């Protein structure tokens, strides 16, 4: 087993910086030869989490930042995304599968994260997203 790859960084409220972090983490998954479905699920969940932190958490406020901590080992990927927003209640997010929400263009991020990740938790009143993916056996 190799040593886990770790990242602990604070990025600007900027999708371009989020993309760089996302690319680094996905590269680590590839280096450790995670199965393609795992790579896809982590990438998608990470993108959703980062964009939610930037758009909804920090509300695009360039004076705020997003802290990203990640550890990729041979057996699991652990990610924390912490924004500086006011927080939210994940239970109050409308169900995207409810009849009235099926045709809405947004609102599926939490559902997707829960589908692809082994663990999805919100802490610090919704400002801290914790994602964990146990590596699949092919």
N, C-alpha and C positions, 0 to 999 in steps of 0.2 A: 504494500500500500504506500502510495506517495503522500507527502505532506499536503494538507488542504491548501487551496489557493484562497487568499483573503483580500478583501477590499473593504476599506472603511473611509468613505469620502463624503464631503459635503459639496453638492453641486448647486449651481444657480437654478432659478426657476426658468429653465430653458430646455425645450425638447431636444435640441442638438446635444446638450451635455448628457441628457438622459440616454440618448441613443448611444453615445460613446460608452457609458457604463454598461448598458445592455449588451453591446457588442463584445466587450471584454468578458462578461460573464458567460455568454454563449460560446465564446472561444474556449473558455476553460472546460465547458461541457464537452465540446468536440475533442479537446486534447485528452480528456479522460474517457472518450469513446462512449458517452451516454447514448442510449438508443435514440433514434431520430424522434419518436413520439415524445420522449422526455425533453429533448432539446426544444421541440416545438412548444410544448406546454409551459416550460419555464420561460421561454422567450416571450410568449403571448402574455402570460401572467405578469411578468416583470414589466412589460410595456404598459399593460393596463394599470398596474400599481403606480408606476412612475408618472404616467399621464394624469391619473386621478390626483396624485399629490400636487402636481404642477397646476392643473386646471381647477380642480375642486377644492383641494386643501389650501394651497397658497393663492388661489384665485389669480394666477398669473402675475402676482406681485413680485417684481424684480428685486425688491429689497429683502425678500425672504429666500431661504434655501431649502434643499431637501437633503437629508442625510441618508446615505445608502451604506448598509453593511451587508456583506455577502461572504459566505464560506462555502466553497465547493470542494467536497471530498470525493473519494471513489464510490461512496455509498449514498450520499445525500447532498442536496443543495439547500442552504439556509439563507434567507434574505430578510432584511428589515428595511422598510422604507418609512422614514419619519418626516412629516411635513410640519410647517409652522402655522398651520391654519387654526381655525376655531374648533375643529373636530366635527364628528357627525355620529349618528347612531346607525350602524349597519342594518339593524332590524327595521328601520324606518324606510329603507330603500325599497321602492315598489318592486314586486315580483315581475320580472320581464316575461314570464310565461303566462301571466294573467291575460285574459282575453283583451282587455282594454290597452295592454302594453305591447302586444305582439307586433304591431306595425311601427312602433317608435324606433327611431334611428339610433338611439343610445340606451344605456341602462343595462347592458348585458355583461359588463366587466366583472362584477362580483361572481355572477353565475359561472362565467368561463374560468375564473381563477379557482373556484371551488371544484370544478370538473377536472381540471388538469393537475392541481397540486394535492399533495398528501395532507397538508395542513394550511389553513387560512385563518388567521386570528387578527382581531383589531384590539389594540391596547391604547392607553393614554387618550381616552375619549374619542377614539377613531383616528387619531393623528399618526399612530404607529401601526403599520401593516406588517405582519409576520407571515412569510411564505416558506413552506418547506416542501421539498420534493424528494421522496425516497426513490433512489434509482430503481428502475424496473429491471426485471430479469427478462431477457429477450426470449 
